[in-house]
Amino acid sequence: MSYVQEKTFQFWLMVSLLTLTFIWVFNGVMMPFVVGIALAYMLNPLVEKMATRKIPRWVSAFIILFVFLLTALIALIFAIPVLVREMVDFIQLLPSLFNQGQEWIANQIPMLEIPNSLEDIDKDALSDKAGDILNASKNILGNVLKGGVAIIGFISFIVLIPIIAFYLMIDWPRLTSKVNDLVPEKNKSSVKSILSDIDASLSGFIRGQLSVCFLLGLFYAIGLSLMGLQYGFFIGVAAGVLSIIPYVGSLFGLVAAVGMAFYQFGGWEYPLIAFVIFIVGQLVEGNYLTPKLVGDSVGLHPIWVIFVLMAGGTLLGLLGMMIAVPVAAIIAVLLRHGIKHYKQSSYYRGK
């Protein structure tokens, strides 16, 4: 490793340690700031485009943020109440779904000529497990709702996030310039290359993946609602949100929609329609949405994304899960650069 590469590594190691220490110490008050920074980062390209047309930056930031918040408010007024109502009703319906699924499986065992050892499944044990799962779901939902409707947290999110995002969008060029000035002169070219790759990875995955999740959720919610599926809106939106985790969103939505169609309509026609809706969604996502919106240069393997989401949730809870994907993208870029320098080193070449 050359002198410049060694100093670059030391610089990034120091920045990473300081950042992680800061987040760990202040994670209790970091949530509105993290959301505000993420919002500013996502909307900043639009501000840049308007700024090129000689529109004052603060005006551009105000207009874009106002439109975004207005759209979010409309969704909050019209969509959120329906979503919450369907979510609560769906959770209350889970015991019936579990019981019907258990009865269906029990009826299929003799038809499939399964050995007798499997026919003696303890139904009471299955019911107990289903009850445990339901109670756990209710506890999780209760904790989330308690944390979400707390007065202080509510005020923080409503008031602080737009203010933080607004000032960050205004000062973005000045902030990036100051960060650039802090980089040692000998390392500027290497650090700029890394920062450019990090920005491409973050923008490709975060902006792109959030767009994919939104479009998938919208498609699933509309499709399931049009087919008349009970709680179809909630299942579709939940599948779209969970699509941030590879495979989890589509699997949850497929199982929930097909199972609900069996419960509500019976037969095979409506479950098949629900199945087709999710297959079409996956085909559109894989062949069009992800290549166009996310791109092929992000370099985040699905297993890596799942791991960092679980690790972030374990270490810092909801905040950890929110910053997990950006951290994963940054680590992936640093690893790629590190491997590139390693392969160029005299140690790798055997000199």
C-alpha positions in Angstrom: 0.0 0.0 0.0 1.4 3.4 -1.0 1.7 6.3 1.3 -1.3 8.1 -0.3 -3.4 5.0 -0.1 -2.4 4.4 3.6 -3.3 8.0 4.5 -6.6 7.7 2.6 -7.4 4.6 4.6 -6.5 6.3 7.9 -8.7 9.3 6.9 -11.8 7.1 6.2 -11.2 5.0 9.3 -11.1 8.1 11.4 -14.2 9.6 9.8 -16.1 6.2 10.2 -15.2 5.8 13.8 -16.2 9.4 14.7 -19.5 9.1 12.8 -20.4 5.8 14.4 -19.5 7.1 17.9 -21.6 10.2 17.4 -24.6 8.1 16.2 -24.2 5.7 19.1 -24.1 8.4 21.7 -26.9 10.6 20.3 -29.1 7.9 18.8 -32.0 8.9 21.0 -32.4 12.3 19.3 -31.0 11.4 15.9 -34.3 10.3 14.2 -35.6 13.6 12.9 -32.1 14.7 11.8 -31.5 11.4 9.9 -34.9 11.7 8.2 -34.3 15.4 7.4 -30.9 14.6 5.9 -32.3 11.7 3.9 -35.1 14.0 2.6 -32.7 16.7 1.7 -30.4 14.2 -0.1 -33.3 12.8 -2.1 -34.7 16.2 -3.1 -31.4 18.0 -3.7 -31.1 17.0 -7.4 -34.4 18.8 -8.1 -33.1 21.9 -6.3 -29.9 21.8 -8.4 -31.9 21.6 -11.6 -34.0 24.6 -10.7 -30.9 26.5 -9.5 -29.4 26.1 -13.0 -32.3 28.2 -14.3 -31.3 31.2 -12.2 -34.0 30.5 -9.6 -32.7 31.5 -6.1 -31.8 28.3 -4.2 -34.0 29.1 -1.2 -37.0 29.5 -3.5 -36.2 26.3 -5.3 -35.9 24.5 -1.9 -39.1 26.0 -0.6 -41.2 25.1 -3.7 -39.9 21.5 -3.9 -40.3 20.9 -0.2 -43.7 22.4 -0.2 -44.9 20.2 -3.1 -43.4 17.1 -1.3 -45.1 17.9 2.0 -48.4 18.7 0.3 -48.3 15.3 -1.4 -47.4 13.6 1.9 -50.3 15.5 3.6 -52.8 14.4 1.0 -51.6 10.8 1.4 -51.9 11.2 5.2 -55.4 12.5 5.0 -56.8 10.1 2.5 -54.6 7.0 2.4 -53.3 6.6 6.0 -56.7 6.2 7.7 -57.7 3.5 5.3 -54.3 1.8 5.7 -54.4 1.8 9.5 -58.0 0.6 9.6 -57.3 -2.3 7.2 -54.1 -3.1 9.1 -55.9 -3.4 12.4 -58.7 -5.4 10.9 -56.3 -7.7 9.2 -54.4 -8.4 12.4 -57.7 -9.2 14.2 -58.5 -11.6 11.4 -55.3 -13.5 11.7 -56.7 -16.1 14.2 -59.4 -17.1 11.7 -56.8 -17.3 8.9 -54.6 -19.5 11.0 -57.5 -21.8 12.0 -58.8 -22.1 8.4 -55.3 -22.8 7.1 -54.8 -25.4 9.8 -58.1 -27.1 8.9 -57.2 -27.1 5.2 -53.8 -28.7 5.8 -55.4 -31.3 8.1 -58.0 -32.2 5.4 -55.3 -32.5 2.8 -53.1 -34.9 4.7 -55.4 -38.0 4.2 -55.9 -37.1 0.5 -52.1 -36.9 0.0 -51.6 -40.3 1.7 -49.1 -38.8 4.1 -47.7 -41.3 6.6 -49.7 -41.6 9.9 -46.9 -40.0 11.9 -47.7 -36.7 10.2 -51.4 -37.1 10.8 -50.9 -37.0 14.5 -49.7 -33.4 14.4 -50.7 -31.7 17.7 -53.4 -29.3 16.6 -53.4 -27.6 20.0 -49.7 -27.0 19.7 -50.3 -25.4 16.3 -53.0 -23.2 17.7 -50.7 -22.2 20.6 -48.0 -21.2 18.1 -50.5 -19.2 16.0 -51.6 -17.5 19.2 -48.0 -16.7 20.1 -47.4 -15.2 16.7 -50.6 -13.2 16.9 -49.7 -11.8 20.3 -46.2 -11.0 19.3 -47.6 -9.1 16.2 -50.0 -7.2 18.5 -47.3 -6.3 20.9 -45.0 -5.1 18.1 -47.8 -3.1 16.6 -48.7 -1.6 20.0 -45.2 -0.5 20.7 -44.8 1.0 17.2 -48.1 2.9 17.6 -47.2 4.1 21.1 -43.9 5.4 19.9 -45.4 6.9 16.8 -48.2 8.9 18.4 -46.1 10.2 21.3 -46.6 13.9 21.5 -43.0 14.9 21.6 -42.0 12.6 18.8 -44.9 13.8 16.7 -44.0 17.4 17.1 -40.3 16.6 16.4 -41.2 14.9 13.1 -43.8 17.4 12.0 -41.7 20.5 12.8 -38.0 19.6 12.8 -37.8 17.4 9.7 -39.0 20.1 7.2 -36.8 22.7 8.8 -33.7 20.5 8.8 -34.3 19.4 5.1 -35.0 23.0 4.0 -31.7 24.5 5.5 -29.7 21.5 4.2 -31.0 21.9 0.7 -30.1 25.6 0.8 -26.6 25.1 2.2 -25.8 21.8 0.3 -23.1 23.3 -2.0 -21.5 25.2 0.9 -21.5 22.1 3.1 -20.0 19.9 0.4 -17.4 22.6 -0.3 -16.4 22.8 3.4 -16.1 19.0 3.6 -13.9 19.0 0.5 -11.7 21.7 2.0 -11.1 19.4 5.0 -9.7 16.6 2.9 -5.8 16.5 2.9 -4.4 17.9 -0.4 -2.4 14.8 -1.2 -5.6 12.6 -0.9 -8.1 14.8 -2.7 -8.2 12.9 -6.0 -8.6 9.6 -4.2 -11.2 10.8 -1.8 -13.1 12.6 -4.6 -13.2 9.3 -6.5 -14.5 7.5 -3.5 -17.1 10.2 -2.7 -18.3 10.1 -6.3 -18.8 6.4 -6.2 -20.6 6.6 -2.8 -22.9 9.2 -4.2 -23.7 7.1 -7.2 -24.3 4.1 -5.1 -26.5 5.9 -2.6 -28.5 7.8 -5.2 -28.9 4.6 -7.3 -30.1 2.5 -4.4 -31.9 4.9 -2.1 -33.6 7.1 -4.6 -34.1 4.3 -7.0 -35.1 1.6 -4.6 -37.6 3.9 -2.8 -39.1 4.7 -6.2 -39.4 1.0 -7.0 -41.0 0.3 -3.6 -43.5 3.2 -4.1 -44.5 2.1 -7.6 -44.8 -1.6 -6.6 -46.9 -0.7 -3.5 -49.1 1.5 -5.7 -49.5 -1.3 -8.3 -50.2 -4.0 -5.8 -52.6 -1.9 -3.7 -54.6 -0.8 -6.8 -54.6 -4.3 -8.4 -55.7 -6.1 -5.2 -58.4 -3.5 -4.5 -59.8 -3.7 -8.0 -60.2 -7.5 -7.7 -62.2 -6.8 -4.5 -59.8 -8.4 -2.1 -60.5 -7.6 1.5 -57.6 -5.7 3.0 -56.0 -5.6 -0.4 -54.9 -2.0 0.0 -53.0 -2.8 3.2 -51.5 -5.9 1.7 -50.3 -4.1 -1.4 -48.8 -1.2 0.5 -47.1 -3.5 3.0 -45.7 -5.5 0.2 -44.3 -2.3 -1.5 -42.8 -1.1 1.8 -41.2 -4.4 2.6 -39.7 -4.6 -0.9 -36.8 -2.5 0.5 -35.7 -5.9 1.8 -35.0 -8.1 -1.2 -37.5 -10.9 -1.7 -39.3 -10.2 1.6 -41.9 -7.8 0.2 -42.9 -9.9 -2.8 -43.0 -13.1 -0.7 -45.2 -11.5 2.1 -47.6 -9.9 -0.4 -47.9 -13.1 -2.5 -48.6 -15.3 0.5 -51.0 -12.8 2.2 -52.9 -12.0 -1.0 -53.3 -15.6 -2.1 -54.2 -16.7 1.4 -56.7 -13.9 1.8 -58.3 -14.7 -1.6 -58.7 -18.3 -0.5 -60.3 -17.2 2.7 -62.6 -14.6 1.2 -63.7 -16.2 -2.1 -62.7 -19.9 -2.0 -62.0 -21.8 -5.2 -59.0 -21.1 -7.4 -60.0 -18.2 -9.6 -59.4 -15.2 -7.3 -56.2 -16.7 -5.7 -54.9 -17.2 -9.2 -55.7 -13.5 -10.0 -53.8 -12.4 -6.9 -50.9 -14.7 -7.9 -50.8 -13.2 -11.4 -50.8 -9.6 -10.0 -47.6 -10.3 -8.0 -46.0 -12.2 -10.9 -46.6 -9.3 -13.2 -45.3 -6.9 -10.5 -42.1 -8.9 -10.2 -41.6 -9.1 -14.0 -42.1 -5.4 -14.3 -39.7 -4.7 -11.4 -37.0 -7.1 -12.6 -37.1 -6.1 -16.3 -37.9 -2.4 -16.2 -38.2 -0.7 -12.8 -35.0 -1.9 -11.1 -32.7 -1.6 -14.2 -34.1 1.9 -15.0 -34.4 3.4 -11.5 -31.8 1.5 -9.5 -29.3 0.6 -12.2 -26.7 -2.2 -12.3 -23.8 -0.3 -10.8 -25.0 -0.1 -7.2 -23.3 -3.3 -6.2 -25.4 -4.2 -3.1 -26.0 -7.9 -2.9 -29.5 -8.9 -1.5 -27.8 -11.0 1.2 -25.7 -8.0 2.2 -28.8 -5.8 2.4 -30.7 -8.3 4.6 -27.7 -8.7 6.9 -27.2 -4.9 7.5 -30.9 -4.3 8.0 -30.9 -7.0 10.7 -27.7 -5.8 12.2 -28.8 -2.2 12.2 -32.1 -3.1 13.9 -30.3 -5.1 16.5 -27.8 -2.4 17.4 -29.9 0.8 17.1 -33.5 -0.3 16.6 -35.6 1.7 14.0 -32.8 4.3 13.6 -30.3 1.5 12.8 -32.6 0.0 10.1 -33.0 3.5 8.5 -29.3 4.1 8.2 -28.4 0.5 7.5 -28.7 0.7 3.7 -26.7 3.9 3.3 -24.0 2.4 5.6 -24.0 -0.8 3.5 -23.6 1.2 0.3 -20.7 3.2 1.7 -19.0 0.0 3.1 -19.5 -1.7 -0.3 -17.8 1.2 -2.1 -14.9 1.3 0.3 -14.4 -2.4 0.0 -14.4 -2.2 -3.8 -11.7 0.5 -3.6 -9.8 -1.4 -1.0 -9.7 -4.5 -3.1 -8.7 -2.5 -6.2 -5.7 -1.0 -4.3 -4.9 -4.4 -2.8 -4.6 -6.0 -6.2 -2.4 -3.1 -7.3 -0.1 -3.6 -4.3 3.3 -5.2 -4.4 2.1 -7.7 -1.8 -0.6 -9.0 -4.1 1.7 -9.0 -7.1 4.3 -10.9 -5.2 7.1 -8.3 -5.6 
